C-alpha cells in the first residue's frame, strides 16, 4: 500500500527550506555522480534551525509510517533535501537494495512544491506504469521493497523540491 498525506508540511517550512536550498546549493554533494548537484545532505547543513525542521518531519514520518503500516520504525539515515532541475529524472529502481547495503523497510517522499512540469513519480503497478503528481506540502509513504519499483519522469519546466527519507524497523 502507498499512502499520501496532504498538508504534511507547513507552507512556511516549505518556503524556508526551498529558499535555504537555493541560497546554499553550493553545499550539494553525493557519492553518486547523478545526485551530486541535487542533494543537500543533513550533515552539510550548518543551520541548526533547518536541521530541526528536517528532524521534525522525520519524526512526523515515523508516526505516520508506524500508524499506517502497524510498525515501529526509526530514521535509517539523516535526511536530505533534493532539487530536481529541468532535465533531471530517475530511472526505475527499488529503494531497498541489499547489494548496496540499503536495508531499510519504508520510503517517504515529501513534496515542497508543485509549480513545475513533468517530474511525476511513477510506479509499475499490475505491469503498467502509473504516474503520480503530488500536491505541494504532501508526503507519500510506501514499503521500500521490489514490489514498489518506481522512478521520476524528466523535469520539463521549473524545479522540483523534495525530501526523501527511509525508515527501518526497530528491533
C-alpha positions, -999 to +999 in steps of 0.1 A: +000+000+000+010+036-007-004+064+014-005+101+005-008+126+034-018+160+021-008+192+040+020+172+057+044+202+056+036+237+069+037+262+040+062+284+059+085+255+064+084+246+027+093+282+017+121+283+042+136+250+031+134+259-006+149+294+000+177+278+021+184+252-006+187+279-033+209+301-011+233+272-001+231+250-032+269+251-034+269+227-005+253+199-026+272+167-028+268+129-032+288+098-037+268+091-068+276+113-098+240+117-109+229+130-075+259+153-067+242+186-079+208+179-065+213+166-029+218+188+001+226+164+029+218+169+066+254+168+077+263+196+052+237+220+065+253+244+091+219+260+100+205+244+132+170+257+125+169+240+091+182+208+107+155+210+133+128+214+107+141+183+089+142+163+121+106+174+129+094+159+096+115+127+101+096+122+135+063+130+118+071+105+091+078+078+117+044+084+133+025+081+100+045+050+089+040+033+123+003+041+122-004+030+086+019+000+085+014-011+121+051-010+127+077+006+150+103+024+129+131+049+131+150+070+105+176+049+086+200+078+077+199+115+081+176+134+059+184+154+028+168+179+005+167+174-032+163+199-060+155+185-094+163+209-122+150+208-158+162+177-175+167+157-142+150+123-140+155+090-123+150+056-139+131+027-124+147+015-092+140-002-059+149+017-027+157-014-007+188-027-024+207-053-003+237-053-027+243-017-018+236-021+019+203-002+016+184-024+042+155-001+051+119-011+051+098+021+043+103+051+020+090+086+022+089+114-003+079+149+008+069+174-018+078+210-010+063+225-042+043+216-073+049+245-096+069+225-122+061+205-153+070+168-157+088+152-127+060+128-119+067+099-096+058+067-113+054+031-102+049-002-120+015-014-109+000-046-125+027-045-151+017-009-161+032+025-154+011+046-130+021+083-126+016+105-095+019+142-093+015+151-057+004+185-044+029+208-027+032+201+010+022+164+006+040+132+016+039+097+001+049+067+022+053+032+009+073+000+015+108+000+001+108-035-015+108-046-051+070-046-053+073-008-052+097-003-082+095+034-091+112+063-108+109+100-116+099+114-150+120+141-166+115+176-153+103+196-183+100+231-167+108+246-133+123+229-103+110+201-081+119+202-044+116+170-024+127+155+009+133+117+005+139+096+036+139+060+046+130+041+077+139+008+093+120-014+118+130-010+154+145-042+169 
